Amino acid sequence: MLRRLPFPSAFCGVISMLRIILFVEDYGHEVFIASLIERLAREQDISVKIIPRSVRGGHGKVLTEFKIFLRYLEKAREGLPDLFIVATDANCKGYAERKKEISKK
């Protein structure tokens, strides 16, 4: 993707790569969602860099690690990613309950 610089007299462009942090419950989620993102990016001719963050230990561990990770992002010197994806099993709770739990963090 070619992005024009915000300076009116600038004639050069920069190639931008979207940074995506993928925070998921396990390796299976990571492989599936990363593959989906890469396919969509290819179809739209967009460059992406996927930064996976997989957590082992079930849903409770995911929420704990997610909270810690958000605190880290607040203090990090580097810029925030362009997209942040969180994925976990709904199991017997269902989508609405899981979404509510994640949103609380």
VEXLUMZA-563774 format. One record per residue: residue in one letter; chain; x negated, y negated, z negated of N, C-alpha, C, O in turn. Coordinates in pm, whole numbers, plus 50000, padded with zeros to 5 digits. Layout:
N
node aa: a	ch: A	neast: X	nnorth: Y	nup: Z	caeast: X	canorth: Y	caup: Z	ceast: X	cnorth: Y	cup: Z	oeast: X	onorth: Y	oup: Z;
...
This chain:
105
node aa: m	ch: A	neast: 49914	nnorth: 50116	nup: 50000	caeast: 50000	canorth: 50000	caup: 50000	ceast: 49909	cnorth: 49878	cup: 50000	oeast: 49819	onorth: 49868	oup: 49917;
node aa: l	ch: A	neast: 49931	nnorth: 49787	nup: 50090	caeast: 49853	canorth: 49665	caup: 50100	ceast: 49928	cnorth: 49553	cup: 50031	oeast: 50042	onorth: 49524	oup: 50065;
node aa: r	ch: A	neast: 49863	nnorth: 49490	nup: 49934	caeast: 49926	canorth: 49383	caup: 49859	ceast: 49848	cnorth: 49254	cup: 49886	oeast: 49726	onorth: 49251	oup: 49871;
node aa: r	ch: A	neast: 49916	nnorth: 49151	nup: 49924	caeast: 49853	canorth: 49021	caup: 49949	ceast: 49821	cnorth: 48953	cup: 49818	oeast: 49897	onorth: 48960	oup: 49721;
node aa: l	ch: A	neast: 49707	nnorth: 48888	nup: 49816	caeast: 49668	canorth: 48814	caup: 49697	ceast: 49756	cnorth: 48690	cup: 49682	oeast: 49804	onorth: 48636	oup: 49782;
node aa: p	ch: A	neast: 49778	nnorth: 48645	nup: 49560	caeast: 49869	canorth: 48532	caup: 49537	ceast: 49812	cnorth: 48396	cup: 49576	oeast: 49878	onorth: 48295	oup: 49553;
node aa: f	ch: A	neast: 49694	nnorth: 48390	nup: 49634	caeast: 49633	canorth: 48263	caup: 49671	ceast: 49670	cnorth: 48228	cup: 49814	oeast: 49648	onorth: 48310	oup: 49904;
node aa: p	ch: A	neast: 49726	nnorth: 48109	nup: 49840	caeast: 49773	canorth: 48073	caup: 49973	ceast: 49665	cnorth: 48076	cup: 50080	oeast: 49695	onorth: 48103	oup: 50196;
node aa: s	ch: A	neast: 49540	nnorth: 48050	nup: 50044	caeast: 49435	canorth: 48046	caup: 50145	ceast: 49364	cnorth: 48180	cup: 50160	oeast: 49273	onorth: 48193	oup: 50242;
node aa: a	ch: A	neast: 49403	nnorth: 48279	nup: 50084	caeast: 49336	canorth: 48409	caup: 50090	ceast: 49391	cnorth: 48491	cup: 50206	oeast: 49512	onorth: 48503	oup: 50223;
node aa: f	ch: A	neast: 49300	nnorth: 48548	nup: 50284	caeast: 49341	canorth: 48628	caup: 50399	ceast: 49313	cnorth: 48775	cup: 50379	oeast: 49336	onorth: 48856	oup: 50468;
node aa: c	ch: A	neast: 49263	nnorth: 48810	nup: 50264	caeast: 49233	canorth: 48951	caup: 50241	ceast: 49342	cnorth: 49013	cup: 50155	oeast: 49419	onorth: 48942	oup: 50090;
node aa: g	ch: A	neast: 49348	nnorth: 49141	nup: 50156	caeast: 49445	canorth: 49214	caup: 50076	ceast: 49372	cnorth: 49315	cup: 49989	oeast: 49252	onorth: 49337	oup: 50007;
node aa: v	ch: A	neast: 49441	nnorth: 49374	nup: 49898	caeast: 49382	canorth: 49477	caup: 49813	ceast: 49468	cnorth: 49602	cup: 49823	oeast: 49590	onorth: 49595	oup: 49834;
node aa: i	ch: A	neast: 49402	nnorth: 49715	nup: 49817	caeast: 49474	canorth: 49842	caup: 49815	ceast: 49511	cnorth: 49870	cup: 49670	oeast: 49423	onorth: 49873	oup: 49583;
node aa: s	ch: A	neast: 49636	nnorth: 49889	nup: 49644	caeast: 49677	canorth: 49914	caup: 49506	ceast: 49718	cnorth: 50059	cup: 49491	oeast: 49784	onorth: 50117	oup: 49577;
node aa: m	ch: A	neast: 49678	nnorth: 50117	nup: 49379	caeast: 49715	canorth: 50253	caup: 49345	ceast: 49800	cnorth: 50245	cup: 49220	oeast: 49757	onorth: 50193	oup: 49118;
node aa: l	ch: A	neast: 49920	nnorth: 50297	nup: 49228	caeast: 50009	canorth: 50297	caup: 49113	ceast: 49956	cnorth: 50393	cup: 49006	oeast: 49927	onorth: 50509	oup: 49035;
node aa: r	ch: A	neast: 49944	nnorth: 50344	nup: 48885	caeast: 49902	canorth: 50427	caup: 48773	ceast: 50026	cnorth: 50477	cup: 48701	oeast: 50112	onorth: 50399	oup: 48660;
node aa: i	ch: A	neast: 50036	nnorth: 50609	nup: 48688	caeast: 50152	canorth: 50671	caup: 48625	ceast: 50104	cnorth: 50757	cup: 48509	oeast: 50023	onorth: 50849	oup: 48527;
node aa: i	ch: A	neast: 50153	nnorth: 50727	nup: 48389	caeast: 50124	canorth: 50813	caup: 48274	ceast: 50239	cnorth: 50911	cup: 48260	oeast: 50356	onorth: 50872	oup: 48253;
node aa: l	ch: A	neast: 50203	nnorth: 51036	nup: 48255	caeast: 50300	canorth: 51145	caup: 48246	ceast: 50285	cnorth: 51208	cup: 48107	oeast: 50188	onorth: 51278	oup: 48082;
node aa: f	ch: A	neast: 50380	nnorth: 51183	nup: 48019	caeast: 50377	canorth: 51234	caup: 47882	ceast: 50481	cnorth: 51345	cup: 47872	oeast: 50601	onorth: 51318	oup: 47868;
node aa: v	ch: A	neast: 50433	nnorth: 51471	nup: 47868	caeast: 50525	canorth: 51584	caup: 47877	ceast: 50501	cnorth: 51687	cup: 47767	oeast: 50397	onorth: 51687	oup: 47700;
node aa: e	ch: A	neast: 50599	nnorth: 51774	nup: 47752	caeast: 50597	canorth: 51873	caup: 47643	ceast: 50499	cnorth: 51987	cup: 47666	oeast: 50440	onorth: 52037	oup: 47570;
node aa: d	ch: A	neast: 50480	nnorth: 52029	nup: 47788	caeast: 50390	canorth: 52141	caup: 47811	ceast: 50334	cnorth: 52139	cup: 47953	oeast: 50370	onorth: 52054	oup: 48035;
node aa: y	ch: A	neast: 50248	nnorth: 52233	nup: 47980	caeast: 50180	canorth: 52240	caup: 48109	ceast: 50278	cnorth: 52263	cup: 48225	oeast: 50256	onorth: 52211	oup: 48334;
node aa: g	ch: A	neast: 50382	nnorth: 52338	nup: 48202	caeast: 50483	canorth: 52363	caup: 48305	ceast: 50550	cnorth: 52233	cup: 48350	oeast: 50567	onorth: 52209	oup: 48470;
node aa: h	ch: A	neast: 50587	nnorth: 52149	nup: 48254	caeast: 50643	canorth: 52018	caup: 48287	ceast: 50542	cnorth: 51936	cup: 48368	oeast: 50577	onorth: 51873	oup: 48467;
node aa: e	ch: A	neast: 50417	nnorth: 51938	nup: 48322	caeast: 50312	canorth: 51859	caup: 48387	ceast: 50296	cnorth: 51897	cup: 48534	oeast: 50294	onorth: 51810	oup: 48621;
node aa: v	ch: A	neast: 50286	nnorth: 52027	nup: 48561	caeast: 50266	canorth: 52073	caup: 48699	ceast: 50386	cnorth: 52037	cup: 48786	oeast: 50370	onorth: 51987	oup: 48897;
node aa: f	ch: A	neast: 50506	nnorth: 52064	nup: 48736	caeast: 50627	canorth: 52040	caup: 48815	ceast: 50646	cnorth: 51891	cup: 48845	oeast: 50667	onorth: 51853	oup: 48960;
node aa: i	ch: A	neast: 50639	nnorth: 51808	nup: 48742	caeast: 50667	canorth: 51665	caup: 48760	ceast: 50556	cnorth: 51597	cup: 48839	oeast: 50584	onorth: 51511	oup: 48923;
node aa: a	ch: A	neast: 50430	nnorth: 51634	nup: 48813	caeast: 50320	canorth: 51576	caup: 48890	ceast: 50334	cnorth: 51611	cup: 49039	oeast: 50311	onorth: 51526	oup: 49125;
node aa: s	ch: A	neast: 50371	nnorth: 51734	nup: 49068	caeast: 50390	canorth: 51775	caup: 49208	ceast: 50503	cnorth: 51697	cup: 49274	oeast: 50493	onorth: 51657	oup: 49389;
node aa: l	ch: A	neast: 50611	nnorth: 51675	nup: 49200	caeast: 50724	canorth: 51598	caup: 49250	ceast: 50683	cnorth: 51453	cup: 49280	oeast: 50716	onorth: 51398	oup: 49385;
node aa: i	ch: A	neast: 50611	nnorth: 51392	nup: 49188	caeast: 50564	canorth: 51254	caup: 49206	ceast: 50472	cnorth: 51245	cup: 49328	oeast: 50487	onorth: 51155	oup: 49410;
node aa: e	ch: A	neast: 50379	nnorth: 51339	nup: 49340	caeast: 50285	canorth: 51336	caup: 49452	ceast: 50357	cnorth: 51352	cup: 49585	oeast: 50323	onorth: 51285	oup: 49683;
node aa: r	ch: A	neast: 50456	nnorth: 51438	nup: 49589	caeast: 50533	canorth: 51455	caup: 49712	ceast: 50609	cnorth: 51327	cup: 49749	oeast: 50605	onorth: 51284	oup: 49864;
node aa: l	ch: A	neast: 50677	nnorth: 51268	nup: 49652	caeast: 50751	canorth: 51144	caup: 49678	ceast: 50656	cnorth: 51033	cup: 49722	oeast: 50688	onorth: 50955	oup: 49812;
node aa: a	ch: A	neast: 50540	nnorth: 51024	nup: 49659	caeast: 50442	canorth: 50922	caup: 49695	ceast: 50392	cnorth: 50943	cup: 49837	oeast: 50379	onorth: 50847	oup: 49914;
node aa: r	ch: A	neast: 50364	nnorth: 51067	nup: 49873	caeast: 50319	canorth: 51098	caup: 50010	ceast: 50424	cnorth: 51059	cup: 50112	oeast: 50392	onorth: 50999	oup: 50214;
node aa: e	ch: A	neast: 50549	nnorth: 51093	nup: 50084	caeast: 50659	canorth: 51061	caup: 50176	ceast: 50677	cnorth: 50911	cup: 50195	oeast: 50721	onorth: 50866	oup: 50301;
node aa: q	ch: A	neast: 50643	nnorth: 50833	nup: 50092	caeast: 50658	canorth: 50687	caup: 50099	ceast: 50525	cnorth: 50617	cup: 50130	oeast: 50518	onorth: 50494	oup: 50132;
node aa: d	ch: A	neast: 50421	nnorth: 50696	nup: 50155	caeast: 50288	canorth: 50644	caup: 50186	ceast: 50238	cnorth: 50551	cup: 50075	oeast: 50192	onorth: 50440	oup: 50102;
node aa: i	ch: A	neast: 50248	nnorth: 50598	nup: 49952	caeast: 50205	canorth: 50523	caup: 49834	ceast: 50094	cnorth: 50603	cup: 49765	oeast: 50104	onorth: 50725	oup: 49750;
node aa: s	ch: A	neast: 49989	nnorth: 50534	nup: 49724	caeast: 49881	canorth: 50598	caup: 49649	ceast: 49915	cnorth: 50595	cup: 49500	oeast: 49955	onorth: 50491	oup: 49446;
node aa: v	ch: A	neast: 49900	nnorth: 50709	nup: 49436	caeast: 49927	canorth: 50716	caup: 49293	ceast: 49811	cnorth: 50783	cup: 49220	oeast: 49741	onorth: 50868	oup: 49276;
node aa: k	ch: A	neast: 49794	nnorth: 50743	nup: 49096	caeast: 49701	canorth: 50810	caup: 49006	ceast: 49783	cnorth: 50856	cup: 48887	oeast: 49835	onorth: 50775	oup: 48811;
node aa: i	ch: A	neast: 49794	nnorth: 50987	nup: 48871	caeast: 49872	canorth: 51043	caup: 48762	ceast: 49779	cnorth: 51075	cup: 48646	oeast: 49678	onorth: 51144	oup: 48662;
node aa: i	ch: A	neast: 49814	nnorth: 51023	nup: 48530	caeast: 49735	canorth: 51045	caup: 48409	ceast: 49820	cnorth: 51132	cup: 48316	oeast: 49908	onorth: 51081	oup: 48247;
node aa: p	ch: A	neast: 49794	nnorth: 51264	nup: 48314	caeast: 49878	canorth: 51354	caup: 48235	ceast: 49844	cnorth: 51351	cup: 48086	oeast: 49727	onorth: 51341	oup: 48047;
node aa: r	ch: A	neast: 49946	nnorth: 51361	nup: 48005	caeast: 49933	canorth: 51373	caup: 47860	ceast: 50028	cnorth: 51483	cup: 47816	oeast: 50146	onorth: 51458	oup: 47791;
node aa: s	ch: A	neast: 49977	nnorth: 51606	nup: 47808	caeast: 50061	canorth: 51719	caup: 47768	ceast: 50043	cnorth: 51747	cup: 47619	oeast: 49932	onorth: 51739	oup: 47566;
node aa: v	ch: A	neast: 50153	nnorth: 51780	nup: 47554	caeast: 50152	canorth: 51810	caup: 47411	ceast: 50198	cnorth: 51955	cup: 47393	oeast: 50296	onorth: 51996	oup: 47455;
node aa: r	ch: A	neast: 50128	nnorth: 52030	nup: 47311	caeast: 50170	canorth: 52167	caup: 47279	ceast: 50230	cnorth: 52167	cup: 47139	oeast: 50185	onorth: 52092	oup: 47052;
node aa: g	ch: A	neast: 50331	nnorth: 52249	nup: 47115	caeast: 50383	canorth: 52262	caup: 46979	ceast: 50530	cnorth: 52229	cup: 46964	oeast: 50579	onorth: 52215	oup: 46852;
node aa: g	ch: A	neast: 50601	nnorth: 52216	nup: 47075	caeast: 50744	canorth: 52195	caup: 47066	ceast: 50787	cnorth: 52049	cup: 47063	oeast: 50704	onorth: 51958	oup: 47067;
node aa: h	ch: A	neast: 50918	nnorth: 52032	nup: 47055	caeast: 50978	canorth: 51899	caup: 47067	ceast: 50936	cnorth: 51805	cup: 46953	oeast: 50907	onorth: 51688	oup: 46977;
node aa: g	ch: A	neast: 50932	nnorth: 51856	nup: 46829	caeast: 50892	canorth: 51772	caup: 46715	ceast: 50752	cnorth: 51717	cup: 46731	oeast: 50726	onorth: 51601	oup: 46700;
node aa: k	ch: A	neast: 50663	nnorth: 51800	nup: 46780	caeast: 50524	canorth: 51758	caup: 46803	ceast: 50519	cnorth: 51652	cup: 46914	oeast: 50441	onorth: 51557	oup: 46906;
node aa: v	ch: A	neast: 50603	nnorth: 51668	nup: 47016	caeast: 50608	canorth: 51570	caup: 47124	ceast: 50646	cnorth: 51433	cup: 47070	oeast: 50582	onorth: 51334	oup: 47103;
node aa: l	ch: A	neast: 50749	nnorth: 51427	nup: 46985	caeast: 50793	canorth: 51299	caup: 46931	ceast: 50685	cnorth: 51235	cup: 46844	oeast: 50664	onorth: 51114	oup: 46851;
node aa: t	ch: A	neast: 50618	nnorth: 51316	nup: 46762	caeast: 50511	canorth: 51264	caup: 46677	ceast: 50397	cnorth: 51208	cup: 46762	oeast: 50351	onorth: 51096	oup: 46739;
node aa: e	ch: A	neast: 50351	nnorth: 51287	nup: 46859	caeast: 50240	canorth: 51245	caup: 46945	ceast: 50280	cnorth: 51125	cup: 47032	oeast: 50197	onorth: 51039	oup: 47060;
node aa: f	ch: A	neast: 50404	nnorth: 51121	nup: 47075	caeast: 50453	canorth: 51009	caup: 47156	ceast: 50446	cnorth: 50879	cup: 47078	oeast: 50405	onorth: 50775	oup: 47131;
node aa: k	ch: A	neast: 50487	nnorth: 50884	nup: 46952	caeast: 50483	canorth: 50765	caup: 46866	ceast: 50339	cnorth: 50717	cup: 46849	oeast: 50312	onorth: 50597	oup: 46857;
node aa: i	ch: A	neast: 50247	nnorth: 50809	nup: 46825	caeast: 50104	canorth: 50775	caup: 46811	ceast: 50051	cnorth: 50715	cup: 46941	oeast: 49977	onorth: 50617	oup: 46939;
node aa: f	ch: A	neast: 50089	nnorth: 50774	nup: 47052	caeast: 50044	canorth: 50728	caup: 47183	ceast: 50094	cnorth: 50586	cup: 47212	oeast: 50020	onorth: 50505	oup: 47267;
node aa: l	ch: A	neast: 50219	nnorth: 50557	nup: 47176	caeast: 50272	canorth: 50422	caup: 47197	ceast: 50195	cnorth: 50319	cup: 47115	oeast: 50170	onorth: 50208	oup: 47162;
node aa: r	ch: A	neast: 50156	nnorth: 50355	nup: 46993	caeast: 50075	canorth: 50265	caup: 46911	ceast: 49940	cnorth: 50240	cup: 46977	oeast: 49889	onorth: 50128	oup: 46977;
node aa: y	ch: A	neast: 49882	nnorth: 50347	nup: 47033	caeast: 49754	canorth: 50334	caup: 47103	ceast: 49768	cnorth: 50238	cup: 47222	oeast: 49683	onorth: 50151	oup: 47243;
node aa: l	ch: A	neast: 49874	nnorth: 50254	nup: 47299	caeast: 49895	canorth: 50167	caup: 47416	ceast: 49908	cnorth: 50021	cup: 47377	oeast: 49860	onorth: 49933	oup: 47449;
node aa: e	ch: A	neast: 49972	nnorth: 49994	nup: 47264	caeast: 49987	canorth: 49856	caup: 47217	ceast: 49852	cnorth: 49792	cup: 47188	oeast: 49836	onorth: 49671	oup: 47206;
node aa: k	ch: A	neast: 49755	nnorth: 49872	nup: 47142	caeast: 49624	canorth: 49820	caup: 47105	ceast: 49521	cnorth: 49829	cup: 47217	oeast: 49414	onorth: 49769	oup: 47208;
node aa: a	ch: A	neast: 49551	nnorth: 49903	nup: 47320	caeast: 49454	canorth: 49927	caup: 47428	ceast: 49419	cnorth: 49799	cup: 47502	oeast: 49505	onorth: 49712	oup: 47522;
node aa: r	ch: A	neast: 49295	nnorth: 49788	nup: 47541	caeast: 49248	canorth: 49672	caup: 47615	ceast: 49286	cnorth: 49680	cup: 47763	oeast: 49305	onorth: 49578	oup: 47828;
node aa: e	ch: A	neast: 49296	nnorth: 49800	nup: 47813	caeast: 49331	canorth: 49816	caup: 47954	ceast: 49479	cnorth: 49789	cup: 47976	oeast: 49559	onorth: 49797	oup: 47883;
node aa: g	ch: A	neast: 49515	nnorth: 49756	nup: 48098	caeast: 49654	canorth: 49725	caup: 48130	ceast: 49746	cnorth: 49845	cup: 48116	oeast: 49703	onorth: 49960	oup: 48118;
node aa: l	ch: A	neast: 49871	nnorth: 49815	nup: 48102	caeast: 49972	canorth: 49921	caup: 48094	ceast: 49987	cnorth: 49986	cup: 48231	oeast: 49955	onorth: 49925	oup: 48333;
node aa: p	ch: A	neast: 50035	nnorth: 50110	nup: 48233	caeast: 50056	canorth: 50175	caup: 48363	ceast: 50172	cnorth: 50112	cup: 48437	oeast: 50253	onorth: 50039	oup: 48379;
node aa: d	ch: A	neast: 50181	nnorth: 50141	nup: 48567	caeast: 50293	canorth: 50091	caup: 48646	ceast: 50421	cnorth: 50167	cup: 48614	oeast: 50531	onorth: 50113	oup: 48624;
node aa: l	ch: A	neast: 50404	nnorth: 50294	nup: 48575	caeast: 50519	canorth: 50378	caup: 48544	ceast: 50482	cnorth: 50471	cup: 48430	oeast: 50369	onorth: 50522	oup: 48424;
node aa: f	ch: A	neast: 50576	nnorth: 50492	nup: 48340	caeast: 50555	canorth: 50578	caup: 48224	ceast: 50668	cnorth: 50680	cup: 48224	oeast: 50784	onorth: 50643	oup: 48213;
node aa: i	ch: A	neast: 50634	nnorth: 50808	nup: 48237	caeast: 50736	canorth: 50914	caup: 48243	ceast: 50721	cnorth: 51004	cup: 48120	oeast: 50612	onorth: 51052	oup: 48089;
node aa: v	ch: A	neast: 50833	nnorth: 51026	nup: 48050	caeast: 50838	canorth: 51115	caup: 47935	ceast: 50934	cnorth: 51228	cup: 47969	oeast: 51047	onorth: 51204	oup: 48011;
node aa: a	ch: A	neast: 50889	nnorth: 51352	nup: 47951	caeast: 50975	canorth: 51467	caup: 47980	ceast: 50963	cnorth: 51570	cup: 47868	oeast: 50853	onorth: 51602	oup: 47822;
node aa: t	ch: A	neast: 51077	nnorth: 51622	nup: 47827	caeast: 51081	canorth: 51726	caup: 47725	ceast: 51200	cnorth: 51817	cup: 47754	oeast: 51291	onorth: 51779	oup: 47827;
node aa: d	ch: A	neast: 51198	nnorth: 51935	nup: 47697	caeast: 51312	canorth: 52027	caup: 47712	ceast: 51433	cnorth: 51971	cup: 47639	oeast: 51420	onorth: 51914	oup: 47531;
node aa: a	ch: A	neast: 51549	nnorth: 51987	nup: 47698	caeast: 51673	canorth: 51952	caup: 47628	ceast: 51717	cnorth: 52069	cup: 47541	oeast: 51781	onorth: 52050	oup: 47437;
node aa: n	ch: A	neast: 51681	nnorth: 52190	nup: 47584	caeast: 51719	canorth: 52313	caup: 47514	ceast: 51866	cnorth: 52308	cup: 47476	oeast: 51950	onorth: 52278	oup: 47561;
node aa: c	ch: A	neast: 51901	nnorth: 52335	nup: 47351	caeast: 52042	canorth: 52339	caup: 47313	ceast: 52095	cnorth: 52202	cup: 47272	oeast: 52215	onorth: 52189	oup: 47246;
node aa: k	ch: A	neast: 52012	nnorth: 52100	nup: 47267	caeast: 52055	canorth: 51967	caup: 47224	ceast: 52128	cnorth: 51890	cup: 47333	oeast: 52222	onorth: 51815	oup: 47304;
node aa: g	ch: A	neast: 52088	nnorth: 51907	nup: 47458	caeast: 52148	canorth: 51833	caup: 47567	ceast: 52075	cnorth: 51703	cup: 47595	oeast: 51997	onorth: 51654	oup: 47513;
node aa: y	ch: A	neast: 52100	nnorth: 51649	nup: 47712	caeast: 52032	canorth: 51529	caup: 47760	ceast: 52054	cnorth: 51408	cup: 47670	oeast: 51958	onorth: 51340	oup: 47633;
node aa: a	ch: A	neast: 52178	nnorth: 51379	nup: 47634	caeast: 52210	canorth: 51258	caup: 47556	ceast: 52139	cnorth: 51258	cup: 47421	oeast: 52086	onorth: 51156	oup: 47379;
node aa: e	ch: A	neast: 52139	nnorth: 51371	nup: 47353	caeast: 52075	canorth: 51380	caup: 47221	ceast: 51923	cnorth: 51362	cup: 47232	oeast: 51863	onorth: 51291	oup: 47152;
node aa: r	ch: A	neast: 51862	nnorth: 51427	nup: 47331	caeast: 51717	canorth: 51413	caup: 47350	ceast: 51680	cnorth: 51270	cup: 47386	oeast: 51581	onorth: 51217	oup: 47336;
node aa: k	ch: A	neast: 51758	nnorth: 51207	nup: 47472	caeast: 51731	canorth: 51069	caup: 47511	ceast: 51736	cnorth: 50977	cup: 47389	oeast: 51653	onorth: 50888	oup: 47373;
node aa: k	ch: A	neast: 51834	nnorth: 51000	nup: 47304	caeast: 51849	canorth: 50920	caup: 47182	ceast: 51728	cnorth: 50938	cup: 47091	oeast: 51679	onorth: 50840	oup: 47034;
node aa: e	ch: A	neast: 51680	nnorth: 51061	nup: 47076	caeast: 51565	canorth: 51089	caup: 46991	ceast: 51439	cnorth: 51019	cup: 47044	oeast: 51364	onorth: 50960	oup: 46966;
node aa: i	ch: A	neast: 51418	nnorth: 51025	nup: 47173	caeast: 51299	canorth: 50962	caup: 47233	ceast: 51308	cnorth: 50811	cup: 47224	oeast: 51208	onorth: 50744	oup: 47196;
node aa: s	ch: A	neast: 51426	nnorth: 50756	nup: 47247	caeast: 51445	canorth: 50610	caup: 47243	ceast: 51419	cnorth: 50552	cup: 47105	oeast: 51377	onorth: 50437	oup: 47093;
node aa: k	ch: A	neast: 51442	nnorth: 50630	nup: 47000	caeast: 51417	canorth: 50583	caup: 46863	ceast: 51270	cnorth: 50558	cup: 46838	oeast: 51235	onorth: 50474	oup: 46755;
node aa: k	ch: A	neast: 51185	nnorth: 50630	nup: 46908	caeast: 51039	canorth: 50619	caup: 46887	ceast: 50989	cnorth: 50491	cup: 46949	oeast: 50869	onorth: 50463	oup: 46943;
